[in-house]
């Protein structure tokens, strides 16, 4: 009888236990992990003196006051284009590195990779290297030793996750104050909720999901092909040198074997559990640990290094023909990567230019349209405007409001007989302003008269302006 049961489209996950490896790429990953985690955990505690009325946290996302502080830079809500520019630079940078070196972001700097690497290091430290962890995993009985090792590992994972969530919330308020509030139970429920969510996701993603996040949840593996071409340097296996592979080097016919001794070292160290000898695969994150493992084995058997290496697809015909591959710099500095670099630099220079030319005072003018104008008892025509004055300084400043455009127009500030107003530090101040034209003047008779509002910081002379119109009787 024929079995008509359709094949399953789902395969249960096989846990991956990467083996310890040493080498230049592994050392690079250690250095980058320490630097990036150090920056993430330490940055909220850095101080920066901005004066008595501003926070002294060097990097702060002050959502309550809708501002972003980054050392000496202060970004206001209407300056969100700086944040948008940084996001564009990040995207272009990702395109650039992927075009030049494949998925190096995934292999070295992606948060999922960094925290998973850290969790695997903790797991290896507690349970042992690959073979020991495999034996523990295959052990069906939960004895005291297995329970002790698992609980110890999970507790440390939870502490890492808690530190991760704690560091994140410190970016949004004063870190020392929030730390005390968290310990004493006085912090806002949102802080505890955020920490719980980030602790749980870090614990699950780094400890259990691991490569599944990269394969199924992350969209980048599916679009990376658009960023890569035949000149992209990526991790690959030189099959023309390694095949046919075989272990028996002293048996008959061993001279016909390639350099690969089929030791499986490249597979055993791969955090994604793939065999790079099968060619390029969606799961490969270009971490290059297989290069370190293979080079180590080539040294032991007296073969040249580079059986697995960073290489470009366009160099394959040259190497198969016995020629030397082109320099890596040839593949890195090409039209595509230079285009990305140019775009990245243009956006960066544009942001720097905008940062240096921005003023510490700003104004916006909104004419009051109901009514369009008012006729006073002496026949003068008055228009009303809502003027918002922004003082980015860390102290109160006196601002003077004036206008240019027609000599008969004059300014009157509501609530004061003077043309000056004190604007509080780091605030937007709303001032109602009246512009008056004499009865027989041109602006009073005309339909519209263009003029310009000016605001001057009387402390340092900085000025800002805004163009608007005066509505007369003919309107």
KAFENSUL-V962201 format. One record per helix or strand. SS is the DSSP state (H for helix, E for strand). FROM is the first residue (numbers start at 1). TO is the last residue. Records with the same first field share a line. If there is no record, write none. Layout:
SS->FROM-TO ; FROM-TO
This chain:
H->24-45 ; 77-79 ; 81-101 ; 104-109 ; 111-127 ; 130-138 ; 144-170 ; 175-184 ; 189-209 ; 211-217 ; 220-226 ; 239-242 ; 254-256 ; 265-268 ; 276-278 ; 289-301 ; 313-320 ; 328-332 ; 335-357 ; 442-445
E->47-47 ; 57-57 ; 59-62 ; 67-70 ; 73-76 ; 234-237 ; 308-311 ; 361-367 ; 374-375 ; 381-391 ; 397-404 ; 410-413 ; 420-423 ; 427-437 ; 448-457 ; 463-471
